[in-house]
Amino acid sequence: MTLDLRGLSPAPVTPFTEDGAVDFAAIQRLGSWLGSIDGVKSLVVLGHAGEGTFLTEEEQLDVIRAFVASTDGRVPVVAGITKEGNKTAALEAKKAVEAGASAGLVYPSHGWLRFGYQDGAPQSRYKEIYEESGLPLILFQYPDNTKASYNLDTQLEIAGQEGVFATKNGVRNMRRWYTEIPALRAAHPELQILSCHDEYLLPTMFDVDGLLVGYGNIAPELLVELIEAGKAQDYKRAHAIHERLLPVTKNVYHRGSHMEGTVALKWGLVNRGILDHATVRTPLLPLPEGADIEIAEAFAAANLGKVTVSA
């Protein structure tokens, strides 16, 4: 069954206890809150924001189960599929299905980030994963400044494969975006197109069906409104939401490394009353001294306050 992700799909963080274990009580709070918001279509776990590759295999499956349980199964859970080889990724997807995942977000084989990919290799990755697991898949387009960013022909071929129903596009090159998104729309009208440009969402909001973003952890209410404004082609409203969120965007995503955004997301969730602290796993490190205060001030400026969670 194809999922309807035409709306907001937050990519939740993985909360940890202060001694570094997965915090299942905090997962329950986070998942139940996000799942209660009208317009949230799925929870996408085990990605970059979720520190998925920093977890053991057992922890990964437990995290899937915990987020499924957090909404009593009402909101589908999408699992990041990150293993290097096709066979191992396919087995990872199969286990994700058994743990309750409803779809998979397929990451490129990470060797491609440095060395590039052979023509046809990405297509084989999606084919083998789907044939082994039966898991509906999301095409993940990496940034243009990596060697794992797929050319248009590769995207078109993957999008046409059995089992692929959506694309998460983070190309971060608007020249490519303005060429490739219309081409994907024309070739595959049913393909759901989701932006993941957390650090500058506004330019992509008018061409997409939804968002699949870590940003959805901390400001889901406003991102749902932003999606609605984009679909209505209401630039004035979308720009006003963008301006309201800009202090948060700057303090969470306009940092030296995009990976710091994961740590900042956790501080954002502290400000919203979901997490008690911002513990992460190495190689992530705490933010510089004073960053927590800056983030708190940004949330106050955006009028994003604490929420009440009925877990």
C-alpha positions in Angstrom: 0.0 0.0 0.0 1.3 3.4 -0.9 1.4 5.8 2.0 0.1 9.4 1.7 2.9 11.6 2.9 1.4 14.8 1.4 1.9 16.9 4.5 4.6 16.9 7.2 6.8 14.0 8.0 9.0 14.9 11.0 12.3 13.0 11.3 12.4 12.5 15.1 15.6 12.6 17.1 16.5 9.6 19.2 16.4 10.7 22.9 19.0 9.2 25.2 19.2 9.0 29.0 22.0 11.0 30.6 24.0 7.8 30.8 23.6 7.2 27.0 20.9 4.6 26.7 17.9 5.0 24.5 15.3 6.9 26.4 12.0 5.1 25.6 9.9 7.3 27.9 11.1 10.3 26.0 10.3 8.5 22.7 6.8 8.0 23.9 6.4 11.7 24.7 8.0 12.9 21.4 6.1 10.4 19.2 2.7 10.9 20.9 3.0 14.7 20.6 4.1 14.7 16.9 1.5 12.1 16.1 -1.3 14.2 17.7 -0.8 17.1 15.3 -3.1 17.3 12.4 -1.1 17.3 9.2 1.6 15.0 10.4 1.7 12.1 8.0 4.5 9.9 9.2 7.5 9.7 11.6 10.8 9.1 9.8 13.2 7.4 12.2 16.9 6.3 12.2 18.1 9.1 9.9 20.7 11.8 10.5 18.5 13.6 13.0 17.8 10.3 14.7 21.5 9.3 15.0 20.4 6.1 13.4 23.9 4.9 12.4 25.1 5.4 15.9 22.7 2.8 17.3 23.2 -0.9 17.5 21.0 -3.1 15.3 19.0 -4.1 18.3 18.5 -0.5 19.4 17.5 0.5 15.8 14.7 -2.1 15.9 13.6 -1.1 19.4 13.4 2.6 18.3 11.1 1.6 15.4 8.9 -0.4 17.7 8.9 2.4 20.3 7.8 5.1 17.8 5.1 2.8 16.4 3.8 2.3 20.0 4.0 6.0 20.7 0.9 6.6 18.5 -0.6 3.2 18.9 0.2 2.6 15.3 -2.0 5.4 14.1 0.8 7.2 12.3 3.1 5.2 10.0 6.7 4.9 10.8 9.3 5.2 8.0 12.7 3.7 8.8 16.0 4.9 7.4 17.8 2.2 5.5 21.5 2.9 5.7 23.6 -0.3 5.4 26.4 -0.1 2.9 25.8 -3.1 0.6 22.6 -4.0 -1.2 22.3 -7.4 0.6 22.8 -5.9 4.1 20.4 -3.0 3.3 17.8 -5.4 2.1 18.1 -7.5 5.2 17.9 -4.3 7.3 14.7 -3.3 5.5 13.2 -6.8 6.1 13.9 -6.5 9.8 12.4 -3.0 9.8 9.2 -4.4 8.4 9.1 -7.0 11.1 9.6 -4.2 13.7 6.6 -2.3 12.3 8.0 0.1 9.7 5.5 1.0 6.9 8.1 2.4 4.5 11.8 2.9 4.1 14.0 6.0 3.3 16.9 4.6 1.3 20.2 6.3 1.9 22.9 6.0 -0.7 25.7 3.5 -0.1 28.1 5.7 1.9 31.2 4.9 -0.2 29.5 6.9 -3.0 29.8 10.1 -1.0 33.6 10.0 -1.5 34.0 8.0 -4.7 30.8 8.5 -6.7 28.6 5.7 -8.0 28.6 3.5 -11.1 25.8 4.1 -13.6 23.0 1.7 -12.7 24.2 1.0 -9.1 21.6 3.2 -7.3 18.8 1.5 -9.4 20.0 -1.9 -8.3 20.0 -0.8 -4.7 16.4 0.1 -4.6 15.4 -2.9 -6.7 17.1 -5.4 -4.4 15.9 -3.8 -1.2 12.3 -3.8 -2.4 12.4 -7.3 -3.8 13.8 -8.7 -0.5 11.6 -6.8 1.9 8.4 -5.6 0.1 8.9 -2.3 2.0 7.6 0.7 0.1 10.6 3.0 -0.6 11.4 6.7 -0.7 14.1 7.9 -3.1 16.6 10.1 -1.2 18.3 12.8 -3.3 21.5 13.9 -1.5 23.0 17.5 -1.8 24.6 18.5 -5.0 28.0 19.0 -3.3 28.3 15.3 -2.6 29.2 12.5 -5.1 26.1 10.6 -4.0 23.7 13.2 -5.6 21.9 11.3 -8.4 21.7 12.7 -11.9 18.3 13.3 -13.4 18.3 10.0 -15.5 19.1 8.0 -12.3 16.3 9.7 -10.4 13.8 9.1 -13.2 14.7 5.4 -13.4 14.5 4.9 -9.6 11.2 6.8 -9.4 9.7 4.5 -12.0 10.7 1.3 -10.2 8.1 -0.9 -8.4 7.9 0.0 -4.8 9.2 3.6 -5.0 6.4 6.0 -4.2 8.0 9.3 -3.1 11.3 11.2 -3.2 12.9 13.2 -0.4 14.9 15.9 -2.3 17.7 17.8 -0.6 19.7 18.7 -3.7 20.4 22.2 -2.3 21.1 23.6 -5.8 18.2 25.6 -7.1 19.3 25.4 -10.7 18.9 21.6 -10.5 15.8 21.9 -8.5 14.0 24.1 -11.1 14.9 21.6 -13.8 14.7 18.2 -12.1 11.5 18.6 -10.0 9.3 19.5 -13.1 10.9 16.6 -15.0 10.0 14.1 -12.2 6.5 15.5 -12.0 6.0 15.1 -15.7 7.4 11.6 -15.9 5.8 10.3 -12.7 2.7 12.3 -11.8 1.9 10.1 -8.8 5.4 10.4 -7.2 5.1 12.3 -3.9 7.8 15.0 -3.8 9.0 16.0 -0.4 11.5 18.8 0.4 14.2 18.3 3.1 15.9 21.8 2.8 15.6 22.5 6.5 17.9 25.5 6.5 16.0 27.3 3.7 12.6 25.8 3.2 10.9 28.8 1.7 12.3 28.6 -1.9 11.1 24.9 -2.2 7.6 25.2 -0.6 5.7 26.0 -3.7 6.7 22.9 -5.7 6.2 20.1 -3.2 3.6 17.8 -1.7 5.1 17.9 1.7 8.2 18.1 3.9 10.4 15.3 5.4 12.5 17.3 7.8 14.3 17.1 11.2 12.8 20.6 11.6 9.5 18.9 12.2 10.7 17.8 15.7 10.6 21.4 17.0 8.0 23.4 15.1 5.5 20.9 13.6 2.6 23.3 14.0 4.2 26.1 11.9 5.6 23.7 9.3 2.1 22.3 8.7 0.9 25.9 8.1 3.9 26.5 5.8 3.0 23.5 3.7 -0.6 24.7 3.5 0.6 28.1 2.3 2.8 26.6 -0.3 0.1 24.4 -1.7 -2.2 27.5 -1.9 0.6 29.4 -3.6 0.2 32.0 -0.9 3.6 33.6 -0.8 2.7 36.3 1.6 1.6 33.8 4.2 4.5 31.5 3.6 7.0 34.3 3.9 5.4 35.5 7.2 5.9 32.0 8.6 9.4 31.9 7.3 10.2 35.2 9.0 8.7 34.0 12.3 10.8 30.9 12.2 14.0 32.6 11.0 15.6 33.0 14.5 15.1 29.3 15.1 16.4 28.4 11.6 19.5 30.4 12.2 20.2 28.9 15.6 19.4 25.3 14.7 20.5 25.0 11.0 22.8 27.9 10.1 25.7 26.4 11.9 29.2 25.4 10.9 28.2 21.8 10.3 24.7 20.5 9.4 25.4 17.7 12.0 25.3 20.3 14.7 21.7 20.7 13.8 20.9 17.4 15.5 22.3 18.6 18.8 20.4 21.9 18.4 17.2 20.0 17.7 17.5 18.3 21.0 18.0 21.7 22.7 14.9 22.9 20.8 12.9 19.9 22.3 14.2 20.9 25.7 12.6 24.3 25.1 9.4 22.8 24.1 9.2 20.6 27.2 9.6 17.2 25.5 13.2 16.5 26.5 14.9 17.2 29.8 18.4 17.4 28.3 20.2 17.3 24.9 22.4 14.2 25.3 23.8 12.9 22.0 26.1 10.1 21.0 29.6 10.5 19.7 30.9 11.4 17.3 28.4 14.2 17.8 29.6 16.6 20.5 27.8 19.2 22.7 27.3 22.6 21.2 29.6 25.5 22.3 29.0 27.1 25.7 26.1 29.5 25.5 24.4 27.9 22.5 21.6 26.6 24.7 20.8 30.1 25.8 20.9 31.4 22.2 18.5 28.6 21.1 16.1 29.4 24.0 16.1 33.0 23.0 15.3 32.1 19.4 12.4 30.0 20.4 11.1 32.8 22.6 11.4 35.2 19.6 9.4 32.8 17.4 6.8 32.3 20.2 7.3 28.6 20.3 6.6 27.6 23.9 6.3 24.5 25.9 3.7 21.9 25.0 1.5 19.6 27.0 2.0 16.0 26.1 -0.6 13.3 27.0 1.6 10.2 26.6 
